[in-house]
Amino acid sequence: MDDEALLERARRGDRDAFAAIVTRHQDELYTMALRILGAPSDAADVVQETFLRAYVRLPQLRGQTIRAWLFRVAINCSHDIQRRLVRKPADPLEDAEGNIIDLPDTALGPEASALARERLTAVRDALLALPADFRAAVVLRDVNELSYEEMSDALRIPIGTVKSRLSRARTMLAAALRSSPAIFPAAEGNA
């Protein structure tokens, strides 16, 4: 069943239809919120708050896709959390005794695994350093693969602004990543 049919059933009070909407979209909303906020617990809070707000406001949704609308609500919730929190680094995994657990990638050797972790950290840090509006554009397009039209609906901005913001965000990300030649040696000659 498509989103529009589920939405119509949910508006009539069908809880199973709303549960199907949640199941269909919770993972991509979580991924988007995690990329914006950087902390799994904050991302989970965003998803929970998004669906709570969505359930309360179902009758008011008109003129856009449920997916774009949910992303808009999730972005707003993410911004609310950003304003309330002082950012801190994500807590590492710990075992019962409080020792930090290192989960190595067994498919890679130790050197390649360390380099992959460094690259992932560099990309995450560069993404988190972007202004919120630019970070949202990159996450919606490159992580969640929304179309420009869906992004326009979710961000409530014209498509031209979406493209401009995305271009500027990618330029800022590239510049930030170029400043790490030890991690991205090919970028060393381009700096």
C-alpha positions as CSV (number, residue, x, y, z in Angstrom):
1,M,0.0,0.0,0.0
2,D,1.4,3.4,-0.9
3,D,2.0,6.3,1.5
4,E,-1.1,8.2,0.4
5,A,-3.5,5.3,1.0
6,L,-1.8,4.7,4.4
7,L,-2.1,8.4,5.3
8,E,-5.8,8.4,4.4
9,R,-6.5,5.4,6.6
10,A,-4.4,6.9,9.4
11,R,-6.4,10.1,9.2
12,R,-9.6,8.0,9.8
13,G,-8.0,6.6,13.0
14,D,-6.5,3.4,11.7
15,R,-3.5,2.8,14.0
16,D,-2.2,0.0,11.9
17,A,-1.9,2.3,8.9
18,F,0.0,4.8,11.0
19,A,2.3,2.0,12.3
20,A,3.0,1.1,8.7
21,I,4.0,4.7,8.0
22,V,6.3,4.6,11.0
23,T,7.9,1.3,9.9
24,R,8.4,2.5,6.4
25,H,10.1,5.8,7.3
26,Q,11.7,5.4,10.7
27,D,15.1,4.2,9.5
28,E,15.7,6.9,7.0
29,L,14.6,9.6,9.5
30,Y,16.9,8.1,12.1
31,T,19.8,8.2,9.6
32,M,19.1,11.8,8.7
33,A,18.8,12.9,12.3
34,L,22.0,11.0,13.2
35,R,23.9,12.7,10.4
36,I,22.6,16.1,11.5
37,L,23.1,15.6,15.3
38,G,25.9,13.1,15.5
39,A,24.6,11.3,18.6
40,P,22.5,8.1,18.3
41,S,20.4,8.9,21.4
42,D,19.5,12.4,20.0
43,A,18.6,10.8,16.7
44,A,16.3,8.4,18.4
45,D,14.7,11.2,20.3
46,V,14.1,13.1,17.0
47,V,12.4,10.1,15.4
48,Q,10.2,9.6,18.4
49,E,9.2,13.3,18.5
50,T,8.7,13.4,14.8
51,F,6.2,10.6,14.8
52,L,4.5,12.0,17.9
53,R,4.1,15.4,16.1
54,A,3.0,13.7,12.9
55,Y,0.3,11.7,14.6
56,V,-1.1,14.7,16.3
57,R,-1.0,16.8,13.1
58,L,-2.2,14.1,10.6
59,P,-5.4,16.0,9.7
60,Q,-3.4,19.1,8.8
61,L,-1.2,17.4,6.1
62,R,-2.2,18.7,2.7
63,G,-0.4,19.3,-0.6
64,Q,2.9,17.4,0.0
65,T,4.1,13.9,0.3
66,I,4.1,12.3,3.8
67,R,7.8,11.5,3.3
68,A,8.8,15.2,2.7
69,W,6.5,16.2,5.5
70,L,8.1,13.8,7.9
71,F,11.6,15.0,6.9
72,R,10.5,18.6,7.5
73,V,9.2,17.7,11.0
74,A,12.4,15.7,11.7
75,I,14.6,18.6,10.6
76,N,12.7,20.9,12.9
77,C,13.0,18.5,15.8
78,S,16.7,18.2,15.1
79,H,17.1,21.9,15.2
80,D,15.2,22.0,18.5
81,I,17.5,19.5,20.0
82,Q,20.6,21.4,18.7
83,R,19.4,24.5,20.4
84,R,18.9,22.7,23.7
85,L,22.1,20.8,23.8
86,V,25.7,21.6,24.2
87,R,27.4,19.2,21.8
88,K,29.6,16.6,23.2
89,P,31.4,13.8,21.4
90,A,29.5,10.5,21.1
91,D,30.2,8.1,24.0
92,P,32.3,5.1,23.0
93,L,30.9,1.6,23.6
94,E,31.8,0.2,27.0
95,D,31.5,-3.3,28.4
96,A,30.1,-4.1,31.9
97,E,33.4,-3.2,33.6
98,G,33.5,0.2,31.8
99,N,36.3,-0.7,29.4
100,I,36.0,0.8,26.0
101,I,35.1,-1.8,23.3
102,D,36.9,-1.4,20.0
103,L,35.0,-3.1,17.3
104,P,37.5,-3.7,14.5
105,D,36.4,-4.3,10.9
106,T,37.5,-7.9,10.4
107,A,37.3,-7.5,6.6
108,L,40.2,-5.1,6.6
109,G,43.7,-5.3,8.0
110,P,44.6,-3.2,11.0
111,E,46.1,-0.4,9.0
112,A,43.3,-0.2,6.5
113,S,40.8,-0.4,9.3
114,A,42.4,2.5,11.2
115,L,42.5,4.5,8.0
116,A,38.8,3.8,7.3
117,R,37.9,4.9,10.9
118,E,40.0,8.1,10.4
119,R,38.2,8.9,7.1
120,L,34.8,8.2,8.6
121,T,35.6,10.5,11.6
122,A,36.9,13.2,9.2
123,V,33.8,13.1,7.1
124,R,31.5,13.1,10.2
125,D,33.4,16.0,11.7
126,A,33.3,18.0,8.5
127,L,29.6,17.3,8.1
128,L,28.9,18.3,11.7
129,A,30.9,21.5,11.2
130,L,28.6,22.7,8.4
131,P,25.9,25.2,9.2
132,A,22.7,23.4,10.0
133,D,20.9,24.4,6.8
134,F,23.8,23.2,4.6
135,R,24.2,20.0,6.7
136,A,20.5,19.2,6.2
137,A,20.8,19.6,2.4
138,V,23.7,17.2,2.2
139,V,22.1,14.6,4.4
140,L,18.8,14.8,2.6
141,R,20.3,14.4,-0.8
142,D,23.4,12.3,-0.4
143,V,22.4,10.1,2.6
144,N,18.6,9.9,2.2
145,E,18.6,10.3,-1.6
146,L,15.6,12.7,-1.6
147,S,14.8,14.4,-5.0
148,Y,15.2,18.1,-5.3
149,E,11.5,18.5,-5.2
150,E,11.2,16.4,-2.0
151,M,14.0,18.5,-0.5
152,S,12.2,21.7,-1.5
153,D,9.1,20.4,0.3
154,A,11.0,19.2,3.4
155,L,13.1,22.4,3.7
156,R,10.3,24.7,2.6
157,I,12.6,26.5,0.1
158,P,12.6,26.9,-3.7
159,I,14.3,24.2,-5.7
160,G,16.9,26.7,-6.9
161,T,17.8,27.4,-3.3
162,V,18.1,23.7,-2.6
163,K,20.6,23.3,-5.4
164,S,22.6,26.3,-4.4
165,R,22.7,25.2,-0.7
166,L,23.7,21.7,-1.7
167,S,26.5,23.0,-4.0
168,R,27.8,25.3,-1.3
169,A,27.7,22.6,1.3
170,R,29.6,20.2,-0.9
171,T,32.2,22.8,-1.6
172,M,32.6,23.5,2.1
173,L,32.9,19.7,2.8
174,A,35.5,19.3,0.1
175,A,37.5,22.2,1.4
176,A,37.3,20.7,5.0
177,L,38.4,17.3,3.8
178,R,41.2,18.7,1.6
179,S,42.7,20.1,4.8
180,S,43.4,16.5,5.9
181,P,46.1,15.3,3.4
182,A,47.2,12.5,5.7
183,I,43.8,11.0,5.5
184,F,43.1,12.0,1.9
185,P,46.5,12.0,0.2
186,A,45.1,12.5,-3.3
187,A,43.7,15.8,-2.2
188,E,47.2,17.0,-1.2
189,G,48.0,18.3,-4.7
190,N,44.6,20.1,-5.0
191,A,44.9,22.3,-1.9
